Structures are given as C-alpha cells and as structure tokens.
C-alpha cells in the first residue's frame, strides 16, 4: 500500500485533532508506554524498536523499523475515589467517587520513511499523559458548598514528534525528536480555594472552561548492540517548555505555568533464543522540576504564596523512578505473545493528599498482556491489555487546622484498565 507524503501528514493531523479528548495517568500522569507493542510489554522499548511509535520510547530506534505506518486506539478506564475525614466546623466529611467520566479513547499514529540504508525520518503522534477527575455533586472542601454541582479537573497532553535517526555503523544508532506539544486543561468547583484568601487571581482560577497551551522540547536517543544477543539503549527527553494556561493563572504556580517534566532512561534487550525477547527499562521522571506540580500545598499557609504566585501551593509531587520488565515469545511465525510488569513508587507524599483529590495518581503496579498477529497481507494487528492494581494513599497531616482549613485527612486511591488495538504495515 502506497500513501503520499501529503496524505501521511493529513493522517497525523487528524490523529492530533482527536487526541485532546483523552485523559489518563499511570506513571504519575505519564503514560505507562507509547506504541501498542510497547504497551503490551509494560511500556518497555528503549532498547527495542518495532513500529512507527518507537520514537516515543527512543528516537534512535526508528532507523531499525524500516518503512512503515501504524495506527492505534486505546480504551482507557480509571477508577478514582477519595474520602475526607475528621474535619472540624461546618465542613462535612465526604466519601467521594471521581468517576463522573470514566471512559476515554486514546489514538496514536506513527510513520517512518527510510532515506537509504542508514538514515530515516518519521513522526510519532501520541498522548503523553494527563489526568481527569469528575466528582459529581461537588467536593464541599473545594467548592465551599456552592455550584457548579461537580468538582474536578481535566488535563490532556499531546506530542507530535518529527524524528531523524541514523546508523553510525552496524552496531550503533542515534536519533533526535523535536517534541511539539499541545495541552489543554479545565477546572470546575474550586471556589473554596479560588478566592481572595488563597488565590492571587481568583477570576482566573476555576470554572473558566478549557484553556490551551503549546510548547516544545527535544528527545535524544542512542541504541547499541553490545553482544550478539544483548542490546542497550539510552534516552533523554528535555523539559517541554509550554505557554501558560492564562485562564488558570490564579491556580497554577508561576501565573498558570505548567511545563512538562524532563525524563531519562536506559533499557536492555536480551534474546536468549531466536523466539524469546526479554526487555528491562528504567526511567526517571523529574516532576520536582515543575513548580506547579512540585510545590507543596502547605505553601498556602505562608504569606505571599497564594495560588498562582511563583511559590504558590501545588500538588507536592516527588520525582518518580519506573521499572519495566517484559517478555515476548514468537509462538509461531505469524504470532507473538507479549507480557510485562511495570512498577513505580507513586509520587504523592502522605501529607500532600488534599490537593491530589483532584489528581489521585496513586497506582504503582501494572500488569500487561498482548499479542501481535502477522496477517495474510503481511500487515500486523496488535492488541494490548493493561491493569493497574488499586493503590490507596491515606493522608497524614494532609489538611491543616486553622487559617481557613478544617483539619482532618484526605485519602485517595485509583485503579485502571486499558485495552488497545493497533494496525501497522510496511511499505
């Protein structure tokens, strides 16, 4: 099947226009993996290039995948719950279900074109991460008992990553992606914080519909063959510098700034036999670099640190280390079975659970399963399933007593399921 370059760009644009409807969080608020084959193997892929989405894991891998196109779509369903207990005064305790919206579709697209035997250009379009909560009826501690009748946030992030990759010799390749990013965000029902006591700009803090932001960054990657059956990869994704969410300049620190954190990782690929592949990846996500994500909510109790200021309260997240272990088995010439385990210590300290009622990214362990069939026309059909096991973070000193706060604790938890399918072909 031949597709003109212009039509390939049109397809990528169509996916880009669809993607902002997604919202999800697995490793913090990053996806557990990118590309359906990688998702079926716990997100591992730094040392393993198999499709046109490989640029999202390591741009150096694209020169190894040949001429190909890949489309995919993932159904994602998180289960979010919170409860607020032990409060004093007029604020009532609440048991909360954040699943007013609980089904999301996440499209992906990848394209790669070889320029001779040792160079390639391509593009990967994928959802980097996000978060959604929708507490129907509202959270009294957040909305002060006033409308709207829901409390929650909706954040989604899209990357469009043009990529260049080249082989230096038969053993090493290097790649670079320019990450063109788009994100959108809205918040509802936060009047209890979006007022003159806690926000530097209460008008631009809640109930303002969607605000959008664009930005850019880079990903650099290396992939090397260390031995006949051992490969290693390394990658660094820079901080993605985003324009500000103007409609929420009184909510996020630094006047609505919400850059996307940098991350780096290394990966290994072992092939103990011709039909078995074992992958191991380690990645580190630098959430602490972004003030709106890392600033503690306790900053609100210090004069001059209202929401929206440079030191305004935030979500209090720590950096995150993620470990991915996976296996693929070529069961027969037309069928590959895949499985993996993904673990990362969730980034929310127990004294930071209050604001994270809006973003309960607590899951730590993920199990993935999947398969790839080579069809009669030589195209590939891949399916991937992910289950993130329920994990709860119980607050400890999470709600101050005094200064407008009622004391008590906020407890948060989440579990997740996703099921995806992708279709790809070489040309």
Secondary structure, DSSP 4 states (H G I P E B T S, - for coil): ----HHHHHHHHHHHHHHHTT----SBTTB-S-SSHHHHTTTT--TT---STTHHHH-GGGGGGS-SEEEEEEEEEEEEEEEEEES--TTPPPEEEE-BSS--EEEEEEEEEEESSSSEEEEEEEEEEEEEEEEEET--HHHHTTPSSSEEEEEEEEEEEEEEEEEEEETTEEEEEEEEEEEEEEEEES-TTTSSTTTBS-GGGSSS---EEEEEEEEEEEEEEEEETTEEEEEEEEPPBEE---GGGTTTSHHHH--PBPPEEEEEEEEEEETTEEEEEEEEEE-GGG-HHHHS-GGGGGSTT--BTSTT-----BPPEEEEEEEEEEEEETTEEEEEEEEEE--SB-GGGTTGGGS------EEEEEEEEEE-TTS-EEEEEEEEEEEEEE--SS-S-EETTEE--EEEEEEEEEEEEEEEEEE-
